[in-house]
Amino acid sequence: MRGPDLEALLGDLLDAERAPAAMESLLQGLRAEPASEPRTLRLRALAQTLAARPDSAQVREGLARAWRHASAVRLLAETGLPDRTAFFGEAFRKLVDSIVPRGEAAEDLHAMLVRLRLRAEDAEWIEGLDEADIAPWRALLLPAPEQWRGAVQLVAARTAAVGLSRDLLDLDPGHDGESPFLLLPAAASAWIEAPLDASAQRTWDETRSACRTALWLASERIEARGVSTDLVYRLELLDAQLARLDNLLHAASGMEDKRVLAARLVRDAARHRSLRAHVGTALKRLARKVVEHTGETGEHYIVRDRKEWNLIARSAAGAGLLTVTTAMAKYGLAALPLSPMVEGLALAANYAVSFLIMQFCGLTLSSKQPAMTASALAAGLERDDGMEEEVELVAAITRSQMVASLGNVVATVPASFLACWAWFKFAGSPMLSEATAHHGVTSLHPLFSWTIPFAIFTAICLWMQSLAAGWGGNWAAYRRLPEAIAASPRIRRVLGEKGAAALSEGTRRHLSGIIGYVTLGLLLGFVPVVVSKFIGIHLEVRHVTLQASSLALDVGSLWHTPAWRWSEVLIGFASIAVIGVCNFGVSFWLSLRTAMRARDLDPKGRRALTWRILKALNAEPGRFLWAPKRGAGVRLGHHAR
């Protein structure tokens, strides 16, 4: 940025119409490539060139005029802060801005910074400037007192409006008139009007501290109950607005170097531009609450001793017996002349009803466990109970899955054979046609079919089901649904006080499970039909328990038929083990990764734990597969319920 181009830009500052564009070009020139010429040298060259001009005073006046007519209030009050107070509204605005440019006034300094697409490196450069480099520009670019005042009053009013929103006030019911945010605008205005008044400064410090305390209490209360994305977003917005107010007041009163404020504005502007950062910050806390609700459920599926092993084995056997009717209904629905939409909904209803019966009867479906237990594992890692307890928790999770899978399969296979025998006895023909049964057996080959991809798809469905269940638990807690049901006059009038209390307790215990199971039913029943028959991509589900029952029905129907092949039958049953590994491994990995990211767990600690687990597995493989010896298991801490 030297020579004729620089002279031309400085000359444009004398023209009121061209001055804003010239000022933006000068800033672009300071940041332009090549990086071999440090921008500090460019800034010095600009100051020297300006000082050497005969009309230096007029150019400086033009630059000052362009700055005065620009929206310095908006620059100070809005740069790096969200425009919207709703999460999705702000996300949509960022998305649109990334595609379609805004049409804003050329002299708007805030819009100019957006167009410059500032980076964190720009803030670091500002912080590293010497006083000698800043001195020629300080008086020229310093905002006027009325601009400082306008920016402070604008931010204070907006902060108070967010802090007094109804959903935030409801976190501390009955104290609306005591909110410190009511006093915030007056305290900020009093100090900006009299920056040297110690009493005004003290009042501001007390008010700011009270607002910070209220913000912290609100954050703690939503940790104790459910989380709303919009509510979390507003808490983050309040935190940023209070920080901006403090920065503006300290800079305006001379208590802080204005260069520090400038660097913060640039850094905030760079961060504010990112849609990914906006979504990630607001959703992380929601994800944490979702996996916490999932982890509470997962605690019930972890085997810590022989007694719990036997309990899960019995409940898994019950689920295996129920799965026989689910598999029979699946074949029956597939044989009916239903439209694709009706067929998909019927299959989804078949799965969902079966899963809900398991839920209310306390039965255990094996591959539902990984997603639940992974969240419990992440919670255990966050508590940092010690490496040995964490290894034992992993061992307990794997043997839980082992006993549940064995219980499901060992119960469902003979029960399916028995169902085929009873059908043949009473109907005089096999349950399934030879073609259907033979296709069911041969389509499971782990190498020459789509069994493994289908099993991975099913694992993803199991992971999504756990998220839906966790979201349901979070939503019920945020809405205080059990309490609302117990206190509802309409429900109490219909069911009575005891009935309303029972419904409230049932909602607290079962709502997340109902939401999760209905979601899983739709994913396993409806989605494959839609993808296969509407989109044209063949898709099936491969759930270890459902597939074991289906395979047993196929094999039972093929008995004493020409299509019977021992090799195909054995490969089919071997494929059940492959499906189980895929179901467990993929859903557990996805859920553990989600839970760890939501909790910000240290990757180094996770790697150390992995090596410790591998050593323990090599030394005691049975510890990870079979029931612990009496008194051998490490007792693991539970979440507070």
C-alpha positions as CSV (number, residue, x, y, z in Angstrom):
1,M,0.0,0.0,0.0
2,R,2.4,2.6,-1.3
3,G,2.8,5.1,-4.0
4,P,0.1,6.5,-6.2
5,D,-2.6,4.2,-4.9
6,L,-2.1,5.4,-1.3
7,E,-2.0,9.0,-2.4
8,A,-5.3,8.5,-4.3
9,L,-7.0,7.0,-1.3
10,L,-5.9,9.8,1.0
11,G,-7.1,12.3,-1.6
12,D,-10.6,10.5,-1.6
13,L,-10.9,11.3,2.1
14,L,-11.4,15.0,1.1
15,D,-14.6,14.0,-0.7
16,A,-17.5,13.3,1.7
17,E,-19.1,10.8,-0.6
18,R,-16.0,8.8,-1.3
19,A,-14.5,9.0,2.2
20,P,-16.2,5.9,3.7
21,A,-15.1,3.7,0.8
22,A,-11.6,5.1,1.0
23,M,-11.4,4.4,4.7
24,E,-12.5,0.8,4.1
25,S,-9.9,0.5,1.4
26,L,-7.2,1.8,3.7
27,L,-8.1,-0.8,6.3
28,Q,-8.1,-3.6,3.6
29,G,-4.7,-2.4,2.5
30,L,-3.3,-2.7,6.0
31,R,-4.5,-6.4,6.2
32,A,-3.6,-7.3,2.6
33,E,-1.0,-9.8,1.4
34,P,1.9,-10.3,1.1
35,A,2.6,-11.1,4.7
36,S,6.3,-10.5,4.1
37,E,5.6,-6.8,4.7
38,P,4.4,-6.6,8.3
39,R,1.2,-4.6,8.7
40,T,2.9,-2.5,11.4
41,L,5.3,-1.1,8.8
42,R,2.3,-0.4,6.6
43,L,0.6,1.5,9.4
44,R,3.8,3.6,10.0
45,A,4.1,4.2,6.2
46,L,0.5,5.4,6.2
47,A,1.2,7.8,9.1
48,Q,4.4,9.1,7.4
49,T,2.7,9.6,4.0
50,L,-0.2,11.5,5.7
51,A,2.1,13.7,7.7
52,A,4.2,14.6,4.6
53,R,1.2,15.8,2.5
54,P,0.7,19.6,2.2
55,D,-3.0,19.1,2.8
56,S,-2.4,16.8,5.8
57,A,-4.8,18.8,8.1
58,Q,-7.6,18.7,5.5
59,V,-7.1,14.9,5.0
60,R,-7.2,14.3,8.7
61,E,-10.4,16.4,8.9
62,G,-11.9,14.3,6.2
63,L,-11.0,11.1,8.0
64,A,-12.4,12.4,11.3
65,R,-15.6,13.5,9.4
66,A,-16.0,10.1,8.0
67,W,-15.6,8.6,11.4
68,R,-18.0,11.0,13.1
69,H,-20.7,10.3,10.5
70,A,-20.2,6.6,10.8
71,S,-22.2,4.5,13.3
72,A,-19.7,4.4,16.1
73,V,-22.5,3.6,18.6
74,R,-23.4,0.5,16.6
75,L,-19.7,-0.4,16.3
76,L,-19.2,-0.3,20.1
77,A,-22.6,-1.8,21.1
78,E,-23.2,-4.6,18.5
79,T,-19.8,-5.8,17.1
80,G,-19.4,-9.4,18.0
81,L,-22.8,-9.7,19.8
82,P,-25.8,-11.6,18.3
83,D,-28.5,-9.6,16.6
84,R,-31.3,-11.9,17.7
85,T,-32.4,-13.1,21.2
86,A,-33.7,-16.4,19.9
87,F,-31.3,-19.2,19.0
88,F,-32.8,-20.4,15.8
89,G,-33.5,-16.8,14.6
90,E,-29.8,-16.0,15.0
91,A,-28.7,-19.2,13.4
92,F,-30.9,-18.5,10.4
93,R,-29.6,-15.0,10.1
94,K,-26.0,-16.3,10.1
95,L,-26.8,-18.9,7.5
96,V,-28.4,-16.3,5.2
97,D,-25.6,-13.8,5.7
98,S,-23.1,-16.5,4.7
99,I,-24.9,-16.9,1.4
100,V,-26.5,-13.5,0.6
101,P,-24.7,-10.2,1.3
102,R,-26.4,-7.5,3.3
103,G,-27.2,-4.2,1.8
104,E,-26.0,-1.7,4.4
105,A,-24.8,1.9,4.4
106,A,-21.2,2.3,3.3
107,E,-20.4,4.5,6.2
108,D,-21.6,2.0,8.8
109,L,-18.5,1.0,10.8
110,H,-20.1,-2.2,12.1
111,A,-21.0,-3.3,8.6
112,M,-17.5,-2.4,7.5
113,L,-16.0,-4.7,10.1
114,V,-18.3,-7.5,8.9
115,R,-17.1,-7.0,5.3
116,L,-13.5,-7.0,6.4
117,R,-14.0,-10.6,7.7
118,L,-11.7,-10.1,10.7
119,R,-9.7,-12.9,12.2
120,A,-8.2,-13.5,15.7
121,E,-4.8,-12.6,14.3
122,D,-6.0,-9.0,13.7
123,A,-6.8,-8.7,17.5
124,E,-3.4,-10.0,18.4
125,W,-1.8,-7.4,16.0
126,I,-3.8,-4.6,17.7
127,E,-2.7,-5.8,21.2
128,G,0.9,-5.8,20.1
129,L,1.0,-2.3,18.7
130,D,3.5,0.2,20.4
131,E,2.3,3.5,21.8
132,A,4.3,5.2,19.1
133,D,2.3,3.5,16.4
134,I,-1.0,4.3,18.0
135,A,-0.3,8.0,18.9
136,P,-0.9,9.5,15.4
137,W,-4.4,8.0,15.3
138,R,-5.6,8.1,18.9
139,A,-7.1,11.6,18.9
140,L,-8.5,11.1,15.3
141,L,-10.4,7.8,16.0
142,L,-11.4,8.2,19.6
143,P,-15.2,8.1,19.9
144,A,-16.9,11.2,21.2
145,P,-18.4,11.2,24.8
146,E,-21.9,11.0,23.4
147,Q,-21.0,7.9,21.4
148,W,-19.7,6.1,24.4
149,R,-22.8,7.1,26.3
150,G,-25.1,5.9,23.5
151,A,-23.4,2.6,23.2
152,V,-23.5,1.9,27.0
153,Q,-27.2,2.9,27.2
154,L,-28.0,0.7,24.2
155,V,-26.3,-2.4,25.5
156,A,-27.6,-1.9,29.1
157,A,-31.2,-1.6,27.8
158,R,-30.9,-4.8,25.7
159,T,-29.2,-6.7,28.5
160,A,-32.0,-5.8,30.9
161,A,-34.6,-6.9,28.4
162,V,-33.0,-10.3,28.0
163,G,-32.4,-10.7,31.8
164,L,-36.1,-9.9,32.5
165,S,-37.5,-12.3,29.9
166,R,-40.2,-14.5,31.3
167,D,-38.5,-17.9,31.0
168,L,-35.5,-16.5,32.9
169,L,-37.6,-15.0,35.6
170,D,-39.5,-18.3,36.0
171,L,-36.3,-19.9,37.1
172,D,-36.7,-18.0,40.4
173,P,-40.5,-17.7,40.7
174,G,-42.0,-15.0,43.0
175,H,-39.0,-12.6,42.8
176,D,-39.7,-10.7,39.6
177,G,-39.5,-7.3,41.2
178,E,-36.2,-8.1,42.9
179,S,-34.2,-8.9,39.7
180,P,-30.9,-7.0,39.6
181,F,-31.5,-6.5,35.8
182,L,-34.1,-3.9,36.7
183,L,-31.3,-1.7,38.1
184,L,-28.8,-2.3,35.4
185,P,-29.6,0.5,32.9
186,A,-29.7,3.2,35.7
187,A,-26.4,2.0,37.2
188,A,-24.6,1.9,33.8
189,S,-26.0,5.4,32.8
190,A,-25.0,6.9,36.1
191,W,-21.3,5.8,35.7
192,I,-21.0,6.8,32.0
193,E,-22.4,10.2,32.9
194,A,-19.9,10.7,35.7
195,P,-16.9,8.4,34.9
196,L,-14.8,9.8,37.8
197,D,-17.6,9.4,40.5
198,A,-16.5,6.7,42.9
199,S,-20.0,6.2,44.2
200,A,-21.4,5.6,40.7
201,Q,-18.6,3.1,40.0
202,R,-19.3,1.3,43.2
203,T,-23.0,1.1,42.4
204,W,-22.2,-0.3,39.0
205,D,-19.8,-2.9,40.4
206,E,-22.5,-4.0,42.9
207,T,-25.2,-4.2,40.2
208,R,-23.0,-6.1,37.8
209,S,-22.0,-8.6,40.5
210,A,-25.7,-9.1,41.4
211,C,-26.5,-9.7,37.7
212,R,-23.6,-12.2,37.5
213,T,-24.9,-14.0,40.6
214,A,-28.4,-14.1,39.1
215,L,-26.9,-15.5,35.9
216,W,-25.0,-18.1,37.8
217,L,-28.0,-19.2,39.8
218,A,-30.1,-19.5,36.6
219,S,-27.4,-21.6,35.1
220,E,-27.3,-23.9,38.2
221,R,-31.1,-24.2,38.2
222,I,-31.3,-25.4,34.6
223,E,-28.5,-27.9,35.4
224,A,-30.8,-29.3,38.0
225,R,-33.7,-29.6,35.6
226,G,-34.1,-29.7,31.9
227,V,-32.5,-27.4,29.3
228,S,-34.1,-25.4,26.5
229,T,-31.9,-24.4,23.6
230,D,-33.3,-20.9,23.5
231,L,-32.8,-20.5,27.3
232,V,-29.2,-21.7,27.2
233,Y,-28.6,-19.3,24.2
234,R,-30.0,-16.4,26.2
235,L,-27.8,-17.2,29.2
236,E,-24.8,-17.1,26.8
237,L,-26.0,-13.9,25.3
238,L,-26.4,-12.3,28.8
239,D,-22.9,-13.3,29.7
240,A,-21.5,-11.7,26.6
241,Q,-23.6,-8.5,27.0
242,L,-22.5,-8.0,30.6
243,A,-18.9,-8.4,29.6
244,R,-19.4,-5.9,26.8
245,L,-21.0,-3.4,29.2
246,D,-18.1,-3.8,31.6
247,N,-15.5,-3.3,28.8
248,L,-17.2,-0.2,27.5
249,L,-17.5,1.4,30.9
250,H,-13.9,0.7,31.9
251,A,-12.6,2.0,28.5
252,A,-14.8,5.1,28.6
253,S,-13.8,5.9,32.2
254,G,-10.1,5.5,31.4
255,M,-9.6,2.5,33.7
256,E,-8.6,0.3,30.8
257,D,-6.6,0.9,27.7
258,K,-8.9,1.5,24.7
259,R,-6.6,-0.7,22.7
260,V,-7.7,-3.7,24.8
261,L,-11.3,-2.9,23.9
262,A,-10.5,-2.6,20.2
263,A,-8.8,-6.0,20.3
264,R,-11.8,-7.5,22.1
265,L,-14.2,-6.1,19.5
266,V,-12.2,-7.6,16.7
267,R,-11.9,-10.9,18.4
268,D,-15.6,-11.0,19.1
269,A,-16.4,-10.1,15.5
270,A,-14.2,-12.9,14.3
271,R,-15.9,-15.4,16.6
272,H,-19.4,-14.1,16.0
273,R,-19.2,-14.8,12.2
274,S,-19.1,-18.5,12.7
275,L,-22.4,-20.4,12.4
276,R,-20.7,-23.6,13.7
277,A,-19.5,-21.9,16.9
278,H,-23.0,-20.4,17.4
279,V,-24.6,-23.8,17.1
280,G,-21.9,-25.7,19.0
281,T,-21.9,-23.4,22.0
282,A,-25.7,-23.4,22.5
283,L,-26.2,-27.1,21.8
284,K,-23.4,-28.5,23.9
285,R,-25.2,-27.9,27.2
286,L,-28.4,-29.4,25.7
287,A,-26.4,-32.4,24.6
288,R,-25.0,-32.8,28.0
289,K,-28.5,-32.9,29.6
290,V,-29.7,-35.4,27.0
291,V,-26.8,-37.8,27.6
292,E,-27.3,-37.3,31.4
293,H,-30.9,-38.4,31.1
294,T,-29.8,-41.3,28.9
295,G,-27.1,-42.2,31.4
296,E,-29.5,-42.4,34.3
297,T,-31.4,-45.1,32.3
298,G,-28.1,-46.8,31.5
299,E,-27.3,-47.3,35.2
300,H,-30.1,-49.9,35.3
301,Y,-28.4,-52.0,32.6
302,I,-25.0,-52.4,34.2
303,V,-24.1,-55.7,35.8
304,R,-22.0,-55.2,39.0
305,D,-22.4,-58.6,40.7
306,R,-23.8,-62.1,40.2
307,K,-27.3,-61.1,41.5
308,E,-27.6,-58.4,38.9
309,W,-26.3,-60.8,36.3
310,N,-29.1,-63.2,37.1
311,L,-31.7,-60.4,37.1
312,I,-30.7,-59.2,33.6
313,A,-30.5,-62.8,32.3
314,R,-34.1,-63.4,33.4
315,S,-35.4,-60.0,32.0
316,A,-33.5,-60.6,28.7
317,A,-35.0,-64.1,28.4
318,G,-38.5,-62.6,28.8
319,A,-37.7,-60.1,26.1
320,G,-36.5,-62.9,23.9
321,L,-39.8,-64.8,24.3
322,L,-41.7,-61.6,23.4
323,T,-39.6,-61.1,20.3
324,V,-41.0,-64.3,18.8
325,T,-44.4,-62.7,18.5
326,T,-42.8,-59.6,17.0
327,A,-40.9,-61.6,14.4
328,M,-44.1,-63.6,13.5
329,A,-46.1,-60.3,13.2
330,K,-43.3,-58.9,10.9
331,Y,-43.6,-61.8,8.5
332,G,-47.4,-61.6,8.7
333,L,-47.5,-57.9,7.8
334,A,-45.0,-58.4,5.0
335,A,-47.4,-61.0,3.5
336,L,-50.4,-58.7,3.4
337,P,-51.2,-56.6,0.3
338,L,-50.5,-53.3,2.0
339,S,-49.5,-50.0,0.4
340,P,-45.9,-49.0,1.2
341,M,-47.0,-46.2,3.6
342,V,-49.4,-48.5,5.5
343,E,-46.9,-51.3,5.5
344,G,-44.2,-49.1,7.0
345,L,-46.5,-47.7,9.7
346,A,-47.8,-51.2,10.5
347,L,-44.2,-52.5,10.9
348,A,-43.3,-49.5,13.1
349,A,-46.4,-50.1,15.3
350,N,-45.4,-53.8,15.6
351,Y,-41.9,-52.9,16.8
352,A,-43.0,-50.0,19.0
353,V,-45.8,-52.0,20.8
354,S,-43.4,-54.9,21.4
355,F,-40.7,-52.5,22.8
356,L,-43.3,-50.7,25.0
357,I,-44.4,-54.0,26.5
358,M,-40.8,-54.7,27.3
359,Q,-40.5,-51.3,28.9
360,F,-43.6,-51.7,31.1
361,C,-42.8,-55.3,32.0
362,G,-39.2,-54.5,32.9
363,L,-37.7,-56.7,30.2
364,T,-34.3,-56.1,28.6
365,L,-33.6,-55.8,24.9
366,S,-29.9,-56.4,24.4
367,S,-28.7,-54.0,21.8
368,K,-30.7,-51.1,23.3
369,Q,-28.1,-51.2,26.1
370,P,-25.0,-49.8,24.5
371,A,-26.4,-46.4,23.8
372,M,-27.6,-46.1,27.4
373,T,-24.6,-47.6,29.1
374,A,-22.2,-45.4,27.1
375,S,-23.6,-42.3,28.6
376,A,-23.2,-43.8,32.1
377,L,-19.6,-44.6,31.2
378,A,-19.0,-41.0,30.2
379,A,-20.5,-39.8,33.5
380,G,-18.2,-42.2,35.4
381,L,-15.2,-40.8,33.5
382,E,-16.2,-37.3,34.3
383,R,-16.5,-38.1,38.0
384,D,-12.9,-39.4,37.8
385,D,-13.5,-42.1,40.4
386,G,-10.1,-43.7,39.7
387,M,-8.7,-45.8,36.9
388,E,-9.6,-49.2,38.5
389,E,-13.2,-48.2,39.0
390,E,-13.4,-47.0,35.4
391,V,-12.0,-50.2,34.1
392,E,-14.5,-52.2,36.2
393,L,-17.3,-50.0,34.8
394,V,-16.2,-50.9,31.2
395,A,-16.0,-54.6,32.2
396,A,-19.5,-54.3,33.8
397,I,-20.9,-52.8,30.6
398,T,-19.5,-55.4,28.3
399,R,-20.6,-58.3,30.5
400,S,-24.0,-56.6,30.7
401,Q,-24.3,-56.7,27.0
402,M,-23.1,-60.3,26.9
403,V,-25.7,-61.6,29.4
404,A,-28.5,-59.6,27.7
405,S,-27.6,-60.9,24.3
406,L,-27.3,-64.5,25.5
407,G,-30.6,-64.1,27.4
408,N,-32.3,-62.8,24.3
409,V,-30.9,-65.3,21.8
410,V,-31.0,-68.4,24.0
411,A,-34.7,-67.7,24.8
412,T,-35.9,-66.6,21.4
413,V,-34.3,-69.3,19.3
414,P,-35.9,-72.4,21.0
415,A,-39.2,-70.4,21.4
416,S,-39.3,-69.7,17.7
417,F,-38.6,-73.4,16.9
418,L,-41.5,-74.3,19.3
419,A,-43.8,-71.8,17.5
420,C,-42.9,-73.3,14.1
421,W,-43.6,-76.8,15.5
422,A,-47.0,-75.7,17.0
423,W,-48.0,-74.0,13.7
424,F,-47.2,-77.1,11.7
425,K,-49.1,-79.3,14.2
426,F,-52.3,-77.2,14.1
427,A,-52.1,-75.8,10.5
428,G,-50.6,-78.8,8.8
429,S,-48.1,-76.7,6.9
430,P,-44.9,-74.7,7.6
431,M,-45.3,-71.2,9.0
432,L,-43.4,-69.6,6.2
433,S,-43.3,-70.5,2.5
434,E,-40.2,-72.3,1.3
435,A,-39.1,-69.3,-0.8
436,T,-39.5,-66.8,2.0
437,A,-37.7,-69.0,4.6
438,H,-34.9,-69.8,2.2
439,H,-34.4,-66.2,1.4
440,G,-34.3,-65.3,5.1
441,V,-31.5,-67.8,5.7
442,T,-29.3,-67.0,2.7
443,S,-29.7,-63.2,3.0
444,L,-27.7,-63.3,6.2
445,H,-24.3,-64.3,4.8
446,P,-21.8,-61.9,6.4
447,L,-19.6,-61.7,3.3
448,F,-22.0,-62.1,0.3
449,S,-24.9,-60.0,1.5
450,W,-25.5,-56.5,3.0
451,T,-25.8,-57.9,6.5
452,I,-23.0,-55.9,8.0
453,P,-24.0,-52.5,6.5
454,F,-27.6,-53.2,7.5
455,A,-26.4,-54.1,11.1
456,I,-24.5,-50.8,11.2
457,F,-27.6,-48.9,10.0
458,T,-29.5,-50.6,12.8
459,A,-26.8,-49.6,15.3
460,I,-27.2,-46.0,14.2
461,C,-31.0,-46.3,14.8
462,L,-30.3,-47.5,18.3
463,W,-28.0,-44.5,18.9
464,M,-30.7,-42.2,17.6
465,Q,-33.2,-43.9,19.8
466,S,-31.1,-43.1,22.9
467,L,-30.9,-39.5,21.9
468,A,-34.6,-39.3,21.4
469,A,-35.1,-40.9,24.9
470,G,-32.7,-38.5,26.5
471,W,-34.3,-35.5,24.7
472,G,-37.7,-36.7,26.0
473,G,-36.4,-36.9,29.6
474,N,-34.8,-33.4,29.3
475,W,-38.0,-32.0,27.8
476,A,-40.2,-33.4,30.6
477,A,-37.8,-32.1,33.2
478,Y,-37.7,-28.6,31.6
479,R,-41.5,-28.4,31.3
480,R,-41.8,-29.9,34.8
481,L,-44.3,-32.3,33.3
482,P,-44.7,-34.7,36.2
483,E,-45.3,-31.9,38.6
484,A,-47.7,-30.2,36.2
485,I,-49.7,-33.5,35.8
486,A,-49.9,-34.0,39.6
487,A,-51.2,-30.4,40.1
488,S,-53.5,-30.2,37.1
489,P,-57.1,-29.6,38.3
490,R,-58.5,-31.2,35.1
491,I,-56.5,-34.4,35.6
492,R,-57.2,-34.5,39.3
493,R,-61.0,-34.1,38.6
494,V,-61.0,-37.0,36.2
495,L,-58.5,-39.4,37.9
496,G,-58.6,-38.2,41.5
497,E,-55.7,-37.1,43.6
498,K,-54.1,-40.6,43.8
499,G,-54.7,-41.2,40.1
500,A,-53.0,-37.9,39.2
501,A,-50.1,-38.7,41.4
502,A,-49.8,-42.2,39.8
503,L,-49.9,-40.7,36.3
504,S,-47.2,-38.1,37.4
505,E,-44.9,-40.9,38.7
506,G,-45.5,-43.0,35.6
507,T,-44.6,-40.0,33.4
508,R,-41.4,-39.4,35.3
509,R,-40.4,-43.0,35.1
510,H,-41.5,-44.0,31.6
511,L,-41.9,-41.0,29.3
512,S,-38.3,-41.0,28.0
513,G,-38.6,-44.7,27.4
514,I,-41.9,-44.3,25.5
515,I,-40.4,-41.6,23.3
516,G,-37.3,-43.6,22.7
517,Y,-39.1,-46.8,21.8
518,V,-41.7,-45.2,19.5
519,T,-38.7,-43.5,17.8
520,L,-36.9,-46.8,17.4
521,G,-40.1,-48.5,16.1
522,L,-40.4,-45.8,13.4
523,L,-36.6,-46.1,12.5
524,L,-36.7,-49.9,12.3
525,G,-40.1,-50.3,10.7
526,F,-41.0,-47.2,8.7
527,V,-37.7,-45.8,7.5
528,P,-36.5,-49.0,5.6
529,V,-39.9,-49.2,3.8
530,V,-39.7,-45.5,2.8
531,V,-36.1,-45.8,1.6
532,S,-36.7,-49.1,-0.3
533,K,-40.0,-48.4,-1.9
534,F,-40.1,-44.7,-2.3
535,I,-36.5,-43.8,-2.9
536,G,-35.5,-47.1,-4.5
537,I,-32.5,-48.0,-2.3
538,H,-32.9,-51.5,-0.7
539,L,-32.6,-51.2,3.1
540,E,-33.3,-53.6,5.8
541,V,-32.7,-53.8,9.6
542,R,-30.5,-56.3,11.2
543,H,-31.2,-56.3,15.0
544,V,-29.5,-59.2,16.8
545,T,-32.5,-60.4,18.8
546,L,-35.1,-59.8,16.1
547,Q,-32.9,-61.4,13.5
548,A,-32.2,-64.5,15.7
549,S,-35.9,-65.0,16.1
550,S,-36.6,-64.5,12.4
551,L,-33.8,-66.9,11.5
552,A,-35.2,-69.5,13.8
553,L,-38.6,-69.2,12.2
554,D,-37.0,-69.5,8.8
555,V,-35.0,-72.6,9.8
556,G,-38.0,-74.2,11.5
557,S,-40.1,-73.6,8.3
558,L,-37.4,-75.2,6.1
559,W,-37.0,-78.4,8.2
560,H,-37.6,-81.5,6.1
561,T,-37.8,-79.5,2.9
562,P,-35.6,-79.8,-0.2
563,A,-34.2,-76.3,0.4
564,W,-32.6,-77.3,3.8
565,R,-28.8,-76.9,3.8
566,W,-26.8,-77.4,7.0
567,S,-24.1,-75.1,5.7
568,E,-26.5,-72.2,5.1
569,V,-28.1,-72.7,8.5
570,L,-24.8,-72.6,10.3
571,I,-23.6,-69.6,8.4
572,G,-26.9,-67.9,9.3
573,F,-26.4,-68.5,13.0
574,A,-22.8,-67.3,12.8
575,S,-24.1,-64.1,11.2
576,I,-26.2,-63.5,14.3
577,A,-22.9,-63.1,16.3
578,V,-21.6,-60.7,13.6
579,I,-24.8,-58.7,13.8
580,G,-24.6,-58.5,17.6
581,V,-21.0,-57.2,17.4
582,C,-22.0,-54.5,14.9
583,N,-25.1,-53.5,16.8
584,F,-23.2,-53.3,20.1
585,G,-19.9,-51.8,18.8
586,V,-21.2,-49.1,16.6
587,S,-24.0,-47.8,18.8
588,F,-21.7,-47.9,21.9
589,W,-19.0,-46.0,20.0
590,L,-21.4,-43.3,18.7
591,S,-23.0,-42.9,22.1
592,L,-19.7,-42.8,24.0
593,R,-18.3,-40.2,21.5
594,T,-21.5,-38.1,21.8
595,A,-21.4,-38.2,25.6
596,M,-17.7,-37.4,25.9
597,R,-17.9,-34.5,23.5
598,A,-20.9,-33.1,25.5
599,R,-18.9,-33.4,28.7
600,D,-15.6,-32.1,27.3
601,L,-13.6,-35.0,28.6
602,D,-9.8,-35.0,28.3
603,P,-8.7,-37.0,25.2
604,K,-5.3,-37.8,26.9
605,G,-7.2,-39.4,29.9
606,R,-9.4,-41.4,27.5
607,R,-6.3,-42.9,25.7
608,A,-4.7,-43.9,29.1
609,L,-7.9,-45.6,30.0
610,T,-8.0,-47.4,26.7
611,W,-4.6,-48.9,27.3
612,R,-5.5,-49.9,30.9
613,I,-8.7,-51.6,29.6
614,L,-6.7,-53.6,27.0
615,K,-4.2,-54.7,29.6
616,A,-7.1,-55.8,31.9
617,L,-8.8,-57.6,29.0
618,N,-5.6,-59.5,28.2
619,A,-5.1,-60.5,31.8
620,E,-8.7,-61.4,32.7
621,P,-10.9,-61.8,29.6
622,G,-13.6,-63.5,31.6
623,R,-14.0,-60.4,33.7
624,F,-15.4,-58.7,30.6
625,L,-17.7,-61.5,29.6
626,W,-19.1,-63.5,32.5
627,A,-20.7,-62.9,35.9
628,P,-18.3,-61.7,38.5
629,K,-17.4,-64.0,41.3
630,R,-19.1,-63.3,44.6
631,G,-17.6,-60.3,46.2
632,A,-15.2,-59.8,43.2
633,G,-16.9,-56.8,41.5
634,V,-15.9,-53.3,42.3
635,R,-18.9,-51.4,43.6
636,L,-19.6,-48.5,41.3
637,G,-21.1,-45.1,42.3
638,H,-24.5,-44.2,40.9
639,H,-25.8,-40.9,39.6
640,A,-27.9,-39.0,41.9
641,R,-31.4,-39.6,40.8
